[in-house]
Amino acid sequence: MVVTLCTSGSVKLAAGSNVSTALTDNDYTLFINQAEGDIIADTRVNYVSAYSAMSADYKKILEGACAAKAAIKAVRYAMSGYSKIGEAISIINVCLDEYDRAIAVLKKAEVVEALGVSYLNP
């Protein structure tokens, strides 16, 4: 499978230094693809298809959102690698906040219009 919005390196940074080393490239690809689907579902815009025509600024917003959502999945995969369960939960909360903020921007009508994309039919 192909990843578009972020790389496994971005996910690893968002998940923190204690993320499981047992995760494979295929695992990260799966998490990223799921995060891309979540972004499409939450914004009702197919940003994956529109990605190549977007400005660098919006690409960074999408990268952050995708990495944050995929990092949550990576942290949940093996919380035992974190020194305390509270560390894992803190990382998840920070990632959720970053994801929510990015989605709030990406679903605004003026942003969708400025990017020349359209909402998907429900």
C-alpha positions in Angstrom: 0.0 0.0 0.0 1.0 3.6 -0.6 1.1 6.3 2.1 0.5 9.9 1.0 0.0 12.3 3.9 3.0 11.3 6.2 5.9 9.0 6.7 6.6 6.4 9.3 9.3 8.7 10.7 6.6 11.3 11.4 4.5 8.8 13.2 7.5 7.6 15.3 8.3 11.1 16.3 4.7 11.8 17.4 4.5 8.5 19.3 7.7 9.3 21.3 10.9 7.5 21.9 9.3 4.6 23.7 7.1 3.4 20.9 7.4 -0.3 20.3 10.3 -1.4 18.2 8.3 -4.5 17.3 6.3 -2.4 14.8 7.2 -3.2 11.2 7.1 -1.0 8.1 3.9 -2.8 7.2 2.4 -1.9 10.6 3.2 1.8 10.1 1.8 1.7 6.5 -1.4 0.2 7.9 -1.7 2.8 10.6 -1.0 5.7 8.2 -3.6 4.3 5.7 -6.2 4.1 8.5 -5.3 7.6 9.6 -5.7 8.9 6.0 -9.1 7.3 5.9 -10.0 8.9 9.2 -9.1 12.3 7.9 -11.2 11.8 4.8 -14.2 10.6 7.0 -13.8 13.4 9.5 -13.5 16.2 7.0 -15.6 14.7 4.2 -12.9 15.8 1.8 -10.6 13.4 0.0 -7.3 15.2 0.8 -5.3 12.1 -0.3 -6.5 12.6 -3.9 -6.0 16.4 -3.7 -2.6 16.2 -2.0 -0.3 16.8 -5.0 -1.9 20.1 -5.9 -1.9 21.5 -2.4 0.4 24.2 -1.0 3.2 23.2 1.3 1.5 24.8 4.3 -1.6 22.7 4.1 0.5 19.6 3.4 2.2 20.2 6.8 -1.2 20.4 8.5 -2.2 17.1 6.9 1.1 15.6 7.8 0.7 16.5 11.5 -2.9 15.2 11.6 -2.0 12.0 9.9 1.1 11.4 12.0 -0.9 12.2 15.2 -3.7 9.8 14.4 -1.3 7.0 13.3 0.8 7.6 16.4 -2.2 6.9 18.6 -2.5 3.6 17.0 1.2 2.9 17.4 1.1 3.8 21.1 -2.0 1.6 21.7 -0.3 -1.3 20.0 2.1 -1.8 22.9 1.7 0.6 25.9 4.1 -1.5 27.9 7.1 0.1 26.3 6.3 3.4 28.0 7.8 3.9 31.5 4.3 4.5 33.0 0.9 4.1 31.6 0.4 7.8 32.2 3.2 8.6 29.7 1.4 6.6 27.0 -1.9 8.3 27.9 -0.3 11.8 27.8 1.1 11.1 24.3 -2.3 9.9 23.1 -3.9 13.1 24.5 -1.4 15.4 22.9 -1.9 13.5 19.6 -5.7 13.7 19.9 -5.4 17.5 20.5 -3.2 18.0 17.5 -5.5 15.8 15.3 -8.6 17.6 16.4 -7.1 21.1 15.8 -5.9 20.1 12.3 -9.3 18.6 11.4 -11.1 21.7 12.6 -9.0 23.8 10.1 -9.3 21.2 7.3 -13.0 21.0 7.4 -13.7 24.7 7.2 -15.6 25.6 4.0 -13.2 28.5 3.2 -10.2 26.1 3.4 -11.9 23.5 1.2 -12.9 26.2 -1.3 -9.4 27.8 -1.3 -7.8 24.4 -2.0 -10.2 23.8 -4.9 -11.6 20.6 -3.5 -15.1 19.7 -2.7 -17.0 17.8 0.0 -17.8 14.2 -0.5 -21.5 13.2 -0.7 -22.7 11.8 2.7 
